Amino acid sequence: MSVTAEQSAAGADGADGGAGPRSGDGPSPRPTRRSFAAEYKLAVVAEYEAAPNGEKGAILRREGLYSSHVIEWAKARDAGALHGLGDARKSQKRPKRSAAELELERLRSRNQKLEAELATTKTALEIMGKGVPRTREAA
């Protein structure tokens, strides 16, 4: 292995002038975690299982995956976990409720709160009424 003039000019630390952690351009951008849709996972698992032994590695290289991905996805599929599975970091889409339903829910919640407060107030007044001397009746 011979060292070219460009490699020797780069120095012994291996800095090649690209955008890496040691380059003058600053740090490289932070990598992001890949996520895959359930449909994609199912398609890759089906293609991987249908391929002959010599072709399986080519599928993994083409898709940029590891065999552990496919094994994990196949187990999830067999357990029924891939049916309708979305990204775990995103919440499922909830059906939109109409403005009337939202207002009704808000008013019911407020009504419950006010009824509980009224019951507490009535109880407090009863207690206070029993403890207060009745001066009007004595007169």
Buried (B, 14 or more C-beta within 10 A) or exposed (E): EEEEEEEEEBEEEEEEEEEEEEEEEEEEEEEEEEEBEBEEBBEBBEBBEEBEEEEBEEBBEEBEBEEEBBEEBBEBBEEEEBEEBEEEEEEEEEEEEEEEEEEEEEEEEEEEEEEEEEEEEEEEEEEEEEEEEEEEEEE
